[in-house]
Amino acid sequence: MLFNSWSFALFLPLVWVLHYAGRRAGWQIAVLTLASFVFYGWGNPSLLPLLAASTFINGLCAQQLLTPGLPVARRRVALALGLGFNLGALGFYKYAALVAGLFLPSEWTEALKQSIPLPIGISFYTFQGISLVMEAWWAGAAGLAGLPAPTNVRECGWFHAKVWFFKAFFPQLVAGPIVQAGEFLHQIGPKRLGDIDWNGAVRKLVLGFFLKMVVADNLKDVTAALHYPEFTVLPRLNLLALLYAFSFQILADFGGYSLIAQGLAKLFGYELPLNFDFPYLSRSVTEFWRRWHISLSSWLRQYLYIPLGGNRRGEVRTYVNLFLVMFLGGLWHGAAWSYAIWGTAHGLLLAVERFVFRQNKAAEESGWTWVGGLRAFVVFNVVSVLWLLFKLPNIGDVLAYGRCLFTNPGAGQAQSLYVVAVFSLPVAGWHLWAATAAWRSRWPANATRRVETALYAAMLWLTLVNAGSAGDFIYFQF
């Protein structure tokens, strides 16, 4: 079910009313868990058994790992089972065809792709499962905040009810943010209408739907031309404009989804982690990864980079860890070598920055200067060029785009350029608003409120009257 669909417009108020119809946590969790499975299986119920199996196995493994006095050997078996199932499911459904392509003829690989459909959101909910299992392994008998080891049948039922809710909570189920166990489980409990952060929820929902439906969906109709062989006949100016258009589109699309997810969670009394923090203001690639898809960056750091040794085992090992983490982070986005190249390129840039500046934060500045502005401009352009590997997963298409950028005629097509300019402007303005926060802090409080109210009213109105053609969220494919 899509957030920007009429079915969801009916689904949400019904679930919200049922959720607050009962005051006990058990009722509320049951309503949201059932609703989340309906949300996920809407239109394709065949997706449900894998999600249910993933949740059941992760819950059993977490229970074992948290059981006091469990022998180390059994704890290791539970850990191996949990990690093995999560990684095995992700590997089979997402990467079987990619690996098979290394050994089998292309027609066999294509047949394998067709026979193993990619379940929506598997990259997100398997990472949640890994988070639960790993945190249970680290906590042991001490227990997780909000998820103590059960000691009787009733507590066992409550334990697994929490796990099923954590794994299935519909705002973040199919495209994140990736919620770690320690960030969410302690929030589970009875929720009251009076505790809803209405201001925060409405703001995030209005901005999120505006970014998705007005900015991303209108840019989507233009960037559809960035497809081989269609782009080979486009003028150079249009090719360049489409590159930046997709850069703005992917941020508006995924950033919009994350804001909607946060706003929806607030309506039910829960907080999801921040996923985007104006990433195109970054003055280094290192800073970019602290601002872009923050929940994935945090997950990779917590469950991969640090266990590999992080930066604690010398410079050479640090660079190896950076490369490995970014390579795997690239592959997480898609089962194609273009994503691996994308991740490796970011890993190389991170390593270069670390070597040049020695400390990761040395390339960042607390205030804006012309040097900081120049760095942000360079980083934005580098990041935008690398997004080509997302839009054109075939490496040959990327190379063809590069050739066309230098060989095609230069005169642009005015209508396409106009659409790109108009619908890229809100993302640029959104970042400018954040960049001028220090200056705006000197405004009178009433003036700030009036300007913000006018902006949110304008975004709401434009969402109603100027939405683009509805489409899936880009990160559904990951």
C-alpha positions in Angstrom: 0.0 0.0 0.0 1.4 3.4 -1.0 1.3 6.4 1.4 0.1 8.5 -1.6 -2.9 6.3 -2.5 -6.6 6.5 -1.8 -6.6 3.1 -0.1 -4.1 4.5 2.5 -6.2 7.6 2.9 -9.0 5.3 4.1 -6.7 2.9 6.0 -5.0 5.5 8.2 -7.9 7.1 10.0 -9.5 3.7 10.5 -6.4 2.3 12.1 -5.8 5.5 14.1 -9.4 5.3 15.6 -9.1 1.6 16.4 -5.7 2.2 18.0 -6.9 4.9 20.4 -10.2 3.1 21.1 -8.4 1.0 23.6 -6.1 2.3 26.4 -4.2 -0.8 27.1 -0.8 -1.4 25.4 -1.8 -4.9 24.4 -4.8 -3.7 22.4 -2.9 -0.9 20.7 0.0 -3.2 19.7 -2.4 -5.8 18.4 -4.2 -3.3 16.3 -1.0 -1.8 14.8 0.6 -5.2 14.2 -2.4 -6.5 12.4 -2.8 -3.3 10.4 0.9 -3.4 9.5 0.5 -6.9 8.0 -2.6 -5.7 6.1 -0.6 -2.7 4.9 2.3 -4.9 3.8 0.3 -7.6 2.1 -2.2 -5.2 0.4 -2.3 -6.2 -3.3 0.3 -9.0 -2.8 -0.5 -11.3 0.2 2.3 -13.7 -1.0 4.7 -11.3 0.7 3.4 -12.1 4.2 4.8 -15.6 4.9 8.4 -14.4 4.5 7.8 -11.4 6.8 6.1 -13.6 9.4 8.8 -16.3 9.2 11.5 -13.6 9.6 9.7 -12.1 12.6 9.1 -15.5 14.2 12.7 -16.7 13.9 14.2 -13.4 15.0 12.0 -13.4 18.1 12.9 -17.0 19.0 16.6 -16.2 18.6 16.4 -13.0 20.6 14.5 -14.9 23.4 17.2 -17.5 23.6 20.0 -14.9 23.6 18.4 -13.1 26.5 17.7 -16.2 28.6 19.8 -16.0 31.8 22.2 -18.9 32.3 22.0 -20.2 28.8 25.3 -22.0 27.9 27.6 -20.1 25.6 27.4 -22.9 22.9 23.6 -22.5 22.7 23.9 -18.7 22.6 26.3 -19.1 19.6 23.8 -21.4 17.9 21.0 -18.9 18.4 23.2 -16.1 17.1 24.2 -18.1 14.0 20.6 -19.1 13.3 19.4 -15.5 13.6 22.1 -14.0 11.4 22.1 -16.9 9.0 18.4 -16.7 8.4 18.5 -12.9 7.9 21.5 -12.9 5.6 20.4 -16.1 3.9 16.9 -14.6 3.0 18.5 -11.4 1.8 21.1 -13.2 -0.2 18.6 -15.6 -1.8 15.9 -13.1 -2.8 18.1 -10.2 -3.6 21.5 -11.5 -4.8 21.0 -15.0 -6.2 20.8 -13.8 -9.7 23.8 -11.5 -9.3 26.0 -14.3 -8.1 24.6 -16.7 -10.7 25.6 -14.3 -13.4 29.2 -14.9 -12.5 28.9 -18.6 -13.4 25.9 -19.1 -15.6 24.8 -18.0 -19.1 22.9 -14.7 -19.3 19.7 -16.3 -20.3 19.8 -18.6 -17.3 20.4 -15.6 -15.0 17.5 -13.7 -16.5 15.2 -16.7 -15.9 16.4 -16.8 -12.3 15.6 -13.1 -11.9 12.1 -13.8 -13.1 11.6 -16.8 -10.9 12.8 -15.1 -7.6 10.8 -11.9 -7.1 12.3 -9.3 -4.8 10.0 -8.9 -1.7 9.4 -5.2 -1.0 11.3 -3.9 2.0 13.3 -7.0 2.6 16.5 -5.0 2.9 14.9 -2.9 5.7 13.2 -5.5 7.8 16.1 -8.0 7.6 18.5 -5.3 8.9 16.0 -4.7 11.7 16.1 -8.4 12.5 19.9 -8.4 12.6 19.8 -5.4 14.9 17.5 -7.3 17.3 19.6 -10.4 17.3 22.9 -8.6 17.7 21.7 -6.4 20.5 20.2 -9.4 22.3 23.6 -11.1 21.9 25.5 -8.1 23.4 22.9 -7.6 26.2 22.6 -11.3 27.3 21.0 -11.8 30.7 21.1 -8.1 31.3 18.2 -7.8 28.9 17.3 -5.1 26.4 15.5 -1.9 27.5 11.8 -2.6 26.9 12.4 -6.3 26.1 13.4 -8.3 29.2 13.7 -12.0 29.0 10.4 -13.7 29.7 10.0 -15.9 32.8 6.5 -17.3 32.3 4.0 -18.0 29.5 2.3 -14.6 29.9 5.6 -12.7 29.7 6.6 -14.9 26.7 3.5 -13.9 24.8 4.2 -10.2 25.6 7.8 -10.6 24.5 6.9 -11.9 21.1 4.0 -9.4 20.7 6.6 -6.6 21.1 9.0 -8.3 18.6 6.2 -8.7 16.0 5.2 -5.0 16.5 8.8 -3.8 16.2 9.4 -5.7 13.0 6.1 -4.9 11.3 5.3 -1.3 12.4 3.9 0.0 9.0 5.3 3.6 8.7 8.9 2.3 8.4 8.3 -1.3 7.2 9.0 -1.0 3.5 11.5 1.8 3.1 12.7 2.8 6.6 14.1 4.5 8.4 16.0 1.4 9.6 15.0 1.3 13.2 17.4 -0.4 15.6 16.0 -2.4 18.5 17.5 -0.1 21.1 15.8 2.9 19.5 12.3 1.5 19.5 11.6 -1.3 22.0 11.7 1.0 25.0 9.0 3.2 23.5 6.4 0.4 23.4 3.6 1.0 25.9 0.1 2.5 26.2 -0.3 5.7 24.2 -2.8 8.5 24.9 -4.4 11.1 22.6 -3.2 13.9 24.8 0.4 13.0 24.3 0.4 13.3 20.5 2.9 15.8 19.1 0.4 17.2 16.6 2.6 20.1 15.5 5.6 17.9 14.8 3.4 15.2 13.1 1.6 17.7 10.8 4.7 19.5 9.8 6.5 16.3 8.8 3.5 15.0 6.9 2.9 18.2 5.0 6.6 18.6 4.1 6.9 14.9 3.3 3.9 14.7 1.0 4.9 17.9 -0.7 8.5 16.6 -1.4 7.1 13.3 -2.7 4.0 14.3 -4.6 4.9 17.7 -5.9 8.7 17.7 -6.3 9.7 14.1 -6.8 6.7 13.0 -8.8 6.9 15.9 -11.2 10.6 15.5 -11.6 10.0 11.8 -12.2 8.1 12.5 -15.4 11.1 14.5 -16.7 13.9 12.3 -15.6 12.2 9.3 -17.3 14.1 10.6 -20.4 17.3 9.7 -18.6 17.1 6.2 -20.0 19.0 4.5 -22.7 18.7 5.0 -25.7 16.3 7.9 -25.2 18.9 10.2 -23.7 21.3 9.7 -26.6 19.4 12.3 -28.7 19.0 14.9 -26.0 21.1 18.2 -26.1 24.0 18.5 -23.7 22.2 21.2 -21.6 19.2 18.9 -21.1 21.5 15.9 -20.2 23.2 18.0 -17.5 19.9 19.4 -16.2 18.5 15.8 -15.9 21.5 14.8 -13.9 20.7 17.4 -11.3 17.0 16.8 -11.6 17.5 13.2 -10.6 19.7 14.3 -7.7 16.9 16.5 -6.4 14.3 13.8 -7.2 15.9 11.0 -5.2 16.3 13.3 -2.2 12.8 14.6 -2.4 11.4 11.0 -2.9 13.3 9.2 -0.2 13.5 12.2 2.2 9.8 12.7 1.7 9.1 9.1 2.5 11.1 9.3 5.7 9.3 12.5 6.8 5.9 10.9 6.2 7.0 7.8 8.1 8.1 10.0 11.1 4.9 12.0 11.0 2.8 8.8 10.9 4.7 7.3 13.8 4.1 10.5 15.8 0.3 10.1 15.3 0.5 6.8 17.1 2.9 8.0 19.8 6.2 6.7 18.5 9.4 8.4 17.4 11.4 7.2 14.4 15.0 8.3 13.9 16.0 11.2 11.7 17.0 9.9 8.3 18.0 13.1 6.4 19.6 16.3 7.7 20.0 18.5 4.6 22.6 16.3 2.9 23.3 18.7 0.1 24.8 21.2 2.5 27.6 18.8 3.2 31.1 20.2 2.9 32.7 16.7 2.7 31.7 13.3 1.7 32.2 12.2 5.3 29.7 14.8 6.4 27.3 13.7 3.5 27.2 10.3 5.1 26.3 11.8 8.4 23.4 13.6 6.8 22.2 11.2 4.1 20.2 8.0 5.0 21.4 8.4 8.5 19.7 5.2 9.7 21.6 3.1 7.2 24.9 4.9 8.0 24.3 4.3 11.7 23.4 0.7 11.1 26.5 0.0 9.0 28.7 1.7 11.6 27.2 -0.1 14.6 26.9 -3.6 13.1 29.6 -3.7 10.5 32.3 -1.0 10.7 32.9 -1.2 14.5 32.8 -5.1 14.7 35.4 -5.1 11.9 37.6 -3.0 14.1 36.6 0.5 12.9 39.6 2.8 13.2 41.2 1.1 16.2 43.5 -1.2 14.3 45.8 1.2 12.4 45.4 3.3 9.3 45.6 0.5 6.7 42.9 -1.6 8.4 40.8 1.6 8.7 40.9 2.1 5.0 40.1 -1.5 4.3 37.1 -1.3 6.7 35.9 1.9 4.9 36.1 0.2 1.5 34.4 -3.0 2.7 31.6 -1.2 4.5 30.9 1.2 1.6 31.1 -1.7 -1.0 28.6 -3.7 1.0 26.5 -0.6 1.6 26.4 -0.1 -2.2 25.3 -3.6 -2.8 22.6 -3.2 -0.1 21.0 -0.7 -2.4 20.7 -3.1 -5.3 21.8 -6.4 -6.8 23.9 -4.9 -9.6 27.6 -4.1 -9.9 26.8 -0.5 -10.6 25.7 -0.2 -6.9 28.9 -1.8 -5.8 30.9 0.7 -7.9 28.8 3.5 -6.4 29.6 2.3 -2.9 33.2 1.7 -3.7 33.5 5.3 -5.1 32.1 6.7 -1.9 34.5 4.5 0.1 37.4 5.8 -1.9 36.4 9.4 -1.4 36.0 8.8 2.4 39.5 7.2 2.5 41.0 10.2 0.5 39.4 12.7 2.9 40.6 10.8 5.9 44.2 10.7 4.4 44.2 14.3 3.5 42.5 15.7 6.6 43.6 13.0 9.0 40.5 13.5 11.1 37.0 12.9 9.7 35.6 16.2 10.9 38.5 18.4 9.8 36.9 19.0 6.4 33.8 20.5 8.0 33.3 24.0 9.4 31.0 25.3 12.0 30.0 28.4 10.0 29.5 29.2 6.4 32.4 30.9 4.5 33.2 31.1 0.8 35.5 28.1 1.2 32.7 26.1 2.9 30.3 27.1 0.1 32.8 25.9 -2.5 33.3 22.6 -0.7 29.5 22.1 -0.6 29.3 22.9 -4.3 32.0 20.4 -5.1 30.5 17.6 -2.9 27.0 18.2 -4.3 28.3 17.8 -7.9 30.3 14.7 -7.1 27.4 13.1 -5.3 25.0 14.0 -8.2 27.3 12.5 -10.8 27.5 9.3 -8.8 23.7 9.1 -8.7 23.9 8.2 -12.4 24.8 4.7 -11.2 21.4 4.5 -9.6 19.4 5.9 -12.5 21.4 3.9 -15.1 22.4 0.6 -13.4 24.0 -0.7 -16.7 27.6 0.6 -16.8 27.5 0.8 -20.5 24.6 3.2 -20.3 26.6 5.4 -17.9 29.5 5.5 -20.3 27.1 6.3 -23.2 25.7 9.2 -21.1 29.2 10.5 -20.6 30.0 10.4 -24.3 26.7 12.2 -25.2 27.4 14.9 -22.6 30.5 15.9 -24.7 29.3 15.1 -28.2 25.6 16.0 -28.4 24.5 19.4 -29.6 24.5 22.1 -26.9 21.2 23.9 -27.4 18.6 22.9 -24.8 14.9 22.1 -25.0 13.2 24.9 -23.1 10.1 23.1 -21.7 12.1 20.3 -20.0 14.6 22.8 -18.6 11.7 24.9 -17.2 10.2 21.9 -15.4 13.6 20.9 -13.9 14.2 24.5 -12.7 10.7 24.9 -11.2 10.6 21.6 -9.3 14.2 21.6 -8.2 13.8 25.0 -6.6 11.9 23.8 -3.5 14.7 21.4 -2.6 17.3 24.1 -3.0 15.1 26.5 -1.0 14.6 23.9 1.7 18.4 23.6 2.1 18.8 27.4 1.9 16.3 27.7 4.8 18.5 25.4 6.9 21.7 27.1 5.9 20.4 30.5 7.1 19.1 29.2 10.5 21.7 31.3 12.4 20.7 34.4 10.6 17.0 33.7 11.0 17.5 33.2 14.7 17.7 37.0 15.0 14.1 37.4 13.6 11.3 38.2 16.0 9.5 35.0 17.0 6.2 36.1 15.6 7.7 36.8 12.2 9.3 33.3 12.1 6.0 31.7 12.9 4.1 33.7 10.3 6.6 32.8 7.6 6.7 29.1 8.5 2.8 29.0 8.6 2.7 30.6 5.2 5.2 28.1 3.8 3.4 25.1 5.2 0.1 26.4 3.9 1.6 26.9 0.4 3.1 23.4 0.5 -0.3 21.9 1.5 -2.1 23.8 -1.2 0.4 22.8 -3.9 0.2 19.1 -2.9 -3.6 19.3 -3.5 -3.5 21.1 -6.8 -0.1 20.4 -8.4 0.9 16.8 -7.6 2.7 14.9 -10.3 1.6 11.5 -11.6 1.6 9.0 -8.7 4.5 6.6 -8.6 6.2 4.1 -6.3 8.9 5.4 -3.9 12.4 5.0 -5.4 13.7 3.0 -2.4 10.9 0.4 -2.7 13.2 -1.4 -5.2 15.9 -1.7 -2.5 
